[in-house]
Amino acid sequence: MRCLWVAVALLSLAGPAVAQPTLDPTGVYIDENGEEVFGPGYMPRSSERDGLPLYIARPNAGLAIPTDLLLFSQDAFKPSGDLLSLPVEPLQRQIPVDLPLLRSVRALYGSQPASLQPLNGVGPSPVAAGMPPMKVHFVFVGQGAGAIVELPCGLAVIDVGGGRDGVDGPGLFAEYLLKFLEEHPQYDNRINALYLSHAHDDHILGTKKLMELFDPSQIDGFVDNGQEGDLGGLRMQAEFHEWAESIPYAKIEFEDQSTASGATNSAVDPFECATISAFWGATPKAILGTQDAFNNPNNHSVLVRIDYGQASFLFLGDLMDKGIEALLGEYEENPGVLDADVLLVSHHGARGDTSDPLLKAVSPEIAVISMGRDDGTGSRSAKAHGHPNVETLAILQEEPSVVADLRPDAPVYWGSSGADQPFEDVVVERAVYGTGWEGTIVITATADGTYEIEKLGF
């Protein structure tokens, strides 16, 4: 019944599209940027598989969550009639006063919080003294995204490459991952957590390689937005769901979330040495009351936050301008939860999808853009998309909100003023790095929140 509800809620997204999408030969709707969008006959359905219950996350930023509430499912904090699903004592007096809730959930109570306390004394995620640093490998995969998170206590993968711009993105990512596992036998050829942000092929095309090269028993858990379909990226995600049937699963759907602190469970966060939180995901229009913006799978991206001691990373997937506006609105009680040191810039640096309000909430020290090279070819290339946009690069570097750190060399790279426009020279003074400029980028983070950047090239 719930799957049907999500499908019905999304059917209204097929109204007049801003970009007037067209059908490609496979029956998938394509917007003017060559991206799949929802439309009649190409609508997402929620996977029939139930994910593990979602619990309240407790990242190292934002408002404090009372400890005795952390063991309850997020569903317990949604009012049902006049009653909550929580035990009467001792938790009743804490709801909704002491809990930061999503705006749409808070509205169900018809009240404002009486008191919300800043995060004090909770401390960073549990990292023992002397623990080695962690690393995040932002792998060059052409016009797409894929990252490997190297923790002392395990291995995570966030997206698995795409790239249909003359570059074999899935092949590049698979080659890098296999070489990494060979050089790091302590991980026993295992992926402890796999996160797929959304069902666009520039982020999940590599699942085909993953299914060829790995057995499901080598993956301890996976996370995505639960969307499936019969065509395009939705079909790819459905095929991966079928292959991964035996793997513990977390389905991140906005309707299953209630708190403005993110969601977690054993699939989202299997690690003892870090804290992983997930946000957003599949977002029915009926909840947010928006119009055409959510006909793009980008705005259904699963966001991933990683805390390692005092170090923090935030992955935004391909969340677009209206999705980011909605995100900031829903988290208005607790925008600090998005505060992170390293930001994977949303949507490959597309125009309009990075804003001053977002940068104010995140306040990044370092930003990374995952995108193709300037010599990529075809309708899926960085040039065809206009990535990264010169306006986005300016926003990242100019007041009132900026990427805080500076680059020591202030190199001149390239950016675009629009789709299929000639690239322009851009001086990059702030700590903004691009896989299309510099190849694979590895950021080493210590538990006390210091960072080193290594550029490995192509």
PASE-81093 format. One line per 4 residues: number of its first residue (from 1); for each residue x negated, y negated, z of C-alpha. Coordinates in Angstrom, 2 decimals. Layout:
NUM> X Y Z; ... $
END
This chain:
1> 0.00 0.00 0.00; -2.83 -2.34 0.91; -4.56 -1.76 -2.45; -1.34 -2.71 -4.19 $
5> -1.04 -5.86 -2.07; -4.51 -7.02 -3.09; -3.77 -6.37 -6.76; -0.48 -8.25 -6.59 $
9> -2.10 -11.15 -4.73; -4.69 -11.42 -7.46; -2.36 -11.14 -10.43; -1.54 -14.82 -10.17 $
13> -5.16 -15.57 -10.94; -4.46 -14.81 -14.58; -2.73 -18.16 -15.12; -4.12 -20.92 -17.31 $
17> -7.88 -20.54 -17.10; -10.05 -23.58 -16.84; -12.46 -22.15 -19.40; -9.84 -20.51 -21.66 $
21> -11.44 -17.05 -21.51; -11.49 -14.80 -24.53; -11.36 -11.02 -24.90; -14.56 -9.27 -25.87 $
25> -14.49 -6.00 -27.89; -14.37 -3.91 -24.69; -11.18 -5.61 -23.47; -12.91 -7.68 -20.81 $
29> -12.20 -11.41 -20.49; -15.25 -13.62 -20.99; -15.51 -17.30 -20.08; -17.50 -19.90 -22.01 $
33> -20.65 -18.87 -20.10; -20.36 -15.25 -21.17; -19.33 -14.08 -17.70; -16.56 -11.58 -17.04 $
37> -13.45 -13.13 -15.50; -10.18 -11.63 -14.37; -7.15 -11.71 -16.66; -4.19 -9.57 -17.81 $
41> -5.36 -5.99 -18.12; -8.62 -6.75 -16.34; -7.72 -7.19 -12.69; -9.51 -5.87 -9.63 $
45> -7.99 -3.31 -7.35; -9.22 -2.55 -3.87; -10.96 0.79 -3.50; -8.70 3.44 -2.02 $
49> -11.57 4.47 0.18; -11.35 3.00 3.65; -14.58 1.37 4.72; -15.88 1.60 8.26 $
53> -14.09 -0.79 10.66; -15.56 -4.29 10.73; -16.73 -5.76 14.01; -17.71 -9.27 15.06 $
57> -21.24 -10.17 14.04; -23.53 -12.14 16.31; -26.18 -13.84 14.20; -28.84 -16.10 15.67 $
61> -27.00 -19.29 14.79; -23.67 -20.95 15.35; -21.38 -20.54 18.34; -21.83 -17.92 21.01 $
65> -19.57 -14.87 20.92; -18.65 -13.49 24.37; -20.50 -10.23 24.80; -17.47 -8.28 26.00 $
69> -15.67 -8.99 22.70; -18.29 -7.51 20.41; -17.05 -3.92 20.63; -13.59 -4.70 19.30 $
73> -12.66 -4.42 15.64; -12.08 -7.73 13.87; -8.47 -6.64 13.33; -7.97 -6.89 17.09 $
77> -8.25 -10.67 16.94; -5.37 -11.27 14.57; -2.05 -12.06 16.23; 0.82 -9.72 15.59 $
81> 4.09 -11.35 16.54; 3.60 -12.77 20.00; 0.96 -10.26 21.02; -2.69 -9.62 20.32 $
85> -4.06 -6.17 19.78; -6.48 -6.63 22.68; -6.15 -5.29 26.20; -4.44 -7.69 28.55 $
89> -7.42 -8.03 30.90; -10.04 -9.36 30.98; -10.13 -10.40 27.35; -6.76 -12.05 26.93 $
93> -7.86 -15.29 28.57; -10.70 -15.61 26.05; -8.48 -15.57 22.98; -8.36 -17.77 21.07 $
97> -10.15 -20.34 23.25; -13.65 -18.88 23.39; -13.86 -17.39 19.92; -14.67 -19.27 16.69 $
101> -12.05 -18.16 14.18; -11.68 -18.62 10.46; -9.49 -21.60 9.68; -6.75 -19.44 8.16 $
105> -6.73 -17.21 11.25; -6.79 -20.12 13.69; -3.72 -21.53 11.93; -1.81 -18.35 12.84 $
109> -2.16 -19.28 16.50; -0.79 -22.77 15.95; -3.41 -24.17 18.29; -6.88 -25.62 18.38 $
113> -9.67 -24.15 20.52; -9.80 -25.66 23.95; -13.51 -25.08 24.31; -16.20 -23.55 22.15 $
117> -19.72 -23.40 23.50; -22.87 -23.78 21.38; -25.17 -20.80 21.13; -27.38 -21.13 24.21 $
121> -29.40 -18.48 25.91; -28.42 -15.68 23.54; -31.86 -15.64 21.96; -33.11 -14.26 18.66 $
125> -32.48 -10.78 17.35; -34.35 -8.10 19.28; -37.92 -8.00 18.00; -40.48 -6.54 20.36 $
129> -43.68 -8.40 21.03; -46.35 -7.54 18.51; -43.92 -6.35 15.84; -45.36 -6.71 12.33 $
133> -43.86 -9.25 9.94; -41.01 -8.49 7.57; -41.04 -9.21 3.85; -38.41 -10.00 1.25 $
137> -39.32 -9.21 -2.36; -37.30 -11.32 -4.81; -37.93 -9.16 -7.86; -38.02 -10.63 -11.35 $
141> -35.24 -8.86 -13.27; -34.62 -11.36 -16.04; -31.36 -13.30 -15.85; -30.05 -11.47 -12.80 $
145> -30.84 -10.74 -9.17; -32.38 -7.99 -7.07; -34.24 -8.06 -3.76; -35.98 -5.59 -1.46 $
149> -36.03 -6.29 2.27; -39.01 -4.66 3.95; -38.48 -4.35 7.70; -40.72 -2.55 10.21 $
153> -37.70 -0.39 11.10; -36.26 0.27 7.66; -35.59 -0.78 4.09; -32.70 -2.71 2.55 $
157> -31.85 -3.57 -1.05; -29.69 -6.55 -2.02; -28.42 -6.27 -5.62; -30.22 -4.14 -8.17 $
161> -30.97 -6.25 -11.19; -29.19 -6.93 -14.42; -30.50 -8.98 -17.24; -29.19 -8.68 -20.78 $
165> -31.43 -11.43 -22.05; -34.04 -9.38 -23.89; -35.35 -8.09 -20.54; -34.66 -4.65 -19.08 $
169> -33.69 -5.98 -15.67; -32.51 -2.65 -14.21; -35.68 -0.99 -15.46; -37.88 -3.68 -13.94 $
173> -36.12 -3.41 -10.59; -36.21 0.39 -10.56; -39.90 0.40 -11.49; -40.71 -2.07 -8.70 $
177> -38.65 -0.14 -6.14; -40.16 3.24 -7.01; -43.68 1.83 -6.86; -42.89 0.17 -3.54 $
181> -41.61 3.45 -2.05; -44.67 5.29 -3.33; -46.95 2.74 -1.67; -44.92 2.76 1.57 $
185> -44.46 6.44 2.52; -43.19 5.42 5.97; -39.78 4.79 4.37; -39.55 8.43 3.28 $
189> -38.07 7.48 -0.13; -34.95 6.19 1.59; -32.83 3.06 1.32; -31.31 2.44 4.72 $
193> -28.85 -0.21 3.54; -27.74 -1.21 0.04; -25.75 -4.42 -0.53; -24.02 -5.19 -3.83 $
197> -22.79 -8.78 -3.90; -20.15 -8.56 -6.65; -19.14 -6.71 -9.79; -21.05 -8.64 -12.44 $
201> -23.58 -6.69 -14.43; -26.43 -9.13 -13.78; -26.26 -7.94 -10.15; -25.06 -4.31 -10.40 $
205> -26.11 -3.01 -13.83; -29.03 -1.40 -12.02; -26.67 0.96 -10.19; -26.83 3.15 -13.30 $
209> -30.60 3.51 -12.81; -30.10 4.03 -9.10; -27.75 6.94 -9.76; -30.27 8.48 -12.17 $
213> -33.28 8.17 -9.87; -31.83 8.75 -6.40; -29.62 11.27 -4.66; -26.81 9.91 -2.47 $
217> -28.52 11.57 0.51; -31.37 9.05 0.12; -29.10 6.09 0.92; -27.91 5.73 4.51 $
221> -25.17 3.16 3.88; -23.88 0.71 1.31; -21.88 -2.50 1.33; -19.82 -4.27 -1.33 $
225> -16.55 -6.16 -1.78; -14.47 -3.06 -2.50; -13.29 -4.16 -5.95; -12.79 -1.60 -8.72 $
229> -11.31 -1.51 -12.20; -11.26 0.33 -15.50; -13.47 -1.99 -17.56; -16.72 -3.94 -17.35 $
233> -18.43 -4.60 -14.04; -15.38 -3.42 -12.10; -15.70 -0.04 -13.75; -19.42 0.04 -12.97 $
237> -18.65 -0.56 -9.31; -15.91 2.10 -9.35; -18.35 4.61 -10.86; -20.87 3.84 -8.17 $
241> -18.17 4.31 -5.52; -17.46 7.77 -6.92; -21.16 8.69 -6.92; -21.60 7.28 -3.38 $
245> -18.55 9.05 -1.92; -20.62 10.74 0.77; -22.46 7.57 1.86; -21.17 5.57 4.86 $
249> -19.51 2.47 3.46; -18.58 -1.06 4.50; -15.93 -2.82 2.40; -16.22 -6.58 2.90 $
253> -12.84 -8.11 2.16; -11.86 -11.51 3.45; -8.46 -10.31 4.66; -10.18 -7.96 7.13 $
257> -12.16 -10.75 8.77; -10.97 -13.01 11.57; -13.99 -14.65 13.16; -16.20 -17.40 11.81 $
261> -19.35 -15.48 12.72; -19.45 -12.81 10.03; -18.78 -9.09 10.13; -20.90 -6.09 10.95 $
265> -20.84 -2.34 11.49; -23.26 0.57 11.18; -23.40 0.31 7.37; -23.87 -3.46 7.34 $
269> -26.52 -3.33 10.05; -28.25 0.00 10.70; -31.44 -1.68 11.91; -32.80 -1.88 15.45 $
273> -35.37 -4.57 14.72; -33.14 -7.04 12.84; -29.59 -8.37 12.84; -27.61 -8.22 9.58 $
277> -24.29 -10.00 9.10; -21.92 -9.96 6.11; -19.46 -12.68 5.08; -16.70 -13.38 2.57 $
281> -16.30 -10.67 -0.11; -13.09 -9.90 -2.03; -10.81 -12.88 -1.51; -7.13 -12.73 -2.51 $
285> -5.81 -16.06 -3.72; -2.80 -15.70 -1.43; -5.03 -16.30 1.59; -6.81 -19.41 0.43 $
289> -4.08 -21.03 -1.64; -6.55 -22.01 -4.37; -5.83 -21.84 -8.07; -8.02 -20.76 -10.97 $
293> -11.39 -20.72 -9.17; -10.95 -17.17 -7.91; -10.43 -15.65 -11.34; -14.22 -15.33 -11.44 $
297> -15.82 -12.35 -9.64; -18.58 -14.72 -8.52; -16.27 -16.19 -5.90; -15.73 -12.73 -4.43 $
301> -19.41 -12.33 -3.58; -20.48 -10.63 -0.36; -22.83 -12.95 1.52; -25.64 -11.36 3.55 $
305> -27.49 -12.95 6.45; -30.68 -11.43 7.92; -32.15 -12.44 11.28; -35.57 -11.15 12.31 $
309> -36.52 -12.74 15.57; -36.43 -16.45 14.76; -36.73 -15.89 11.00; -33.55 -15.99 8.92 $
313> -32.48 -15.41 5.31; -29.14 -16.13 3.62; -28.10 -14.52 0.31; -25.15 -16.27 -1.37 $
317> -24.66 -13.94 -4.34; -23.10 -15.97 -7.14; -20.64 -17.98 -5.03; -19.49 -20.97 -7.10 $
321> -18.43 -24.51 -6.21; -14.80 -23.80 -5.26; -15.81 -20.66 -3.43; -18.41 -22.59 -1.45 $
325> -15.86 -25.30 -0.65; -13.48 -22.62 0.62; -16.27 -20.94 2.59; -17.22 -24.19 4.34 $
329> -13.56 -24.88 5.06; -12.91 -21.46 6.57; -16.05 -21.76 8.71; -15.37 -25.33 9.81 $
333> -15.25 -24.20 13.45; -18.66 -22.62 13.14; -20.66 -23.94 10.16; -23.88 -23.37 12.07 $
337> -23.54 -19.65 11.45; -24.74 -20.35 7.89; -27.89 -22.10 9.15; -30.88 -20.16 7.76 $
341> -34.52 -20.82 6.93; -34.68 -19.11 3.52; -31.84 -19.53 1.02; -31.28 -17.52 -2.12 $
345> -29.70 -20.26 -4.22; -26.23 -19.35 -5.40; -25.47 -18.41 -9.01; -29.03 -18.69 -10.37 $
349> -29.11 -22.46 -9.85; -26.00 -23.17 -11.91; -24.67 -26.71 -12.11; -22.25 -27.71 -9.36 $
353> -22.66 -24.60 -7.23; -25.20 -26.09 -4.82; -23.97 -29.12 -2.89; -25.08 -31.46 -0.13 $
357> -22.41 -30.09 2.27; -23.75 -26.58 1.68; -27.36 -27.66 2.20; -26.34 -29.52 5.35 $
361> -24.84 -26.31 6.74; -27.77 -24.09 5.73; -30.63 -26.61 6.24; -33.11 -24.33 4.45 $
365> -36.85 -24.63 4.73; -37.39 -22.58 1.56; -35.16 -21.86 -1.43; -35.47 -19.15 -4.08 $
369> -33.70 -19.11 -7.44; -33.32 -15.75 -9.17; -33.07 -16.39 -12.91; -34.46 -15.48 -16.31 $
373> -37.43 -16.95 -18.13; -37.25 -19.84 -20.54; -37.96 -17.48 -23.46; -35.05 -15.14 -22.72 $
377> -32.82 -14.40 -25.69; -29.13 -13.93 -26.38; -25.86 -15.06 -24.84; -26.85 -13.83 -21.36 $
381> -30.15 -15.74 -21.14; -31.13 -18.54 -18.78; -30.98 -20.95 -21.70; -27.52 -19.81 -22.76 $
385> -26.24 -20.27 -19.19; -28.15 -23.48 -18.51; -29.94 -22.02 -15.46; -31.39 -23.50 -13.37 $
389> -29.63 -26.80 -13.86; -31.58 -30.03 -13.44; -28.83 -31.45 -11.22; -29.12 -28.46 -8.90 $
393> -32.89 -28.89 -8.75; -32.38 -32.56 -7.88; -29.85 -31.76 -5.14; -32.29 -29.29 -3.59 $
397> -34.98 -31.99 -3.48; -33.23 -35.30 -2.90; -31.61 -36.81 0.20; -29.30 -36.64 2.07 $
401> -29.84 -32.87 2.39; -32.94 -31.18 1.05; -35.04 -28.05 1.21; -37.24 -29.05 4.12 $
405> -40.66 -27.65 3.26; -42.95 -29.08 0.59; -44.96 -27.22 -2.00; -48.68 -27.95 -1.78 $
409> -49.10 -28.27 -5.54; -45.88 -30.00 -6.81; -45.91 -28.05 -10.10; -43.96 -29.01 -13.22 $
413> -41.45 -26.35 -14.23; -38.36 -26.40 -16.42; -34.65 -26.85 -15.95; -31.58 -27.26 -18.12 $
417> -29.03 -30.03 -18.55; -26.41 -27.56 -19.79; -25.68 -24.34 -21.63; -27.85 -23.89 -24.75 $
421> -29.58 -27.24 -24.20; -33.35 -27.63 -24.55; -35.23 -27.19 -21.30; -36.60 -30.27 -19.56 $
425> -39.68 -30.68 -17.39; -38.92 -30.88 -13.67; -41.39 -31.72 -10.91; -40.85 -29.32 -8.00 $
429> -42.12 -31.00 -4.84; -39.99 -29.12 -2.35; -40.39 -25.44 -1.46; -38.13 -24.25 -4.28 $
433> -39.34 -21.11 -6.05; -37.94 -19.42 -9.14; -38.40 -15.88 -10.42; -38.07 -17.20 -13.97 $
437> -40.90 -19.67 -13.29; -43.26 -17.50 -11.27; -42.15 -13.88 -11.50; -41.56 -11.75 -8.44 $
441> -41.80 -13.75 -5.22; -42.58 -12.17 -1.84; -41.82 -14.09 1.34; -43.45 -12.78 4.51 $
445> -41.72 -13.81 7.73; -42.94 -13.38 11.28; -40.65 -12.95 14.25; -41.53 -16.45 15.46 $
449> -40.17 -17.96 12.25; -43.25 -18.68 10.14; -43.35 -17.93 6.42; -45.87 -17.22 3.69 $
453> -45.04 -17.16 -0.03; -46.78 -14.94 -2.55; -46.11 -15.25 -6.29; -46.79 -11.94 -8.05 $
457> -46.06 -13.01 -11.63; -44.25 -11.08 -14.32 $
END
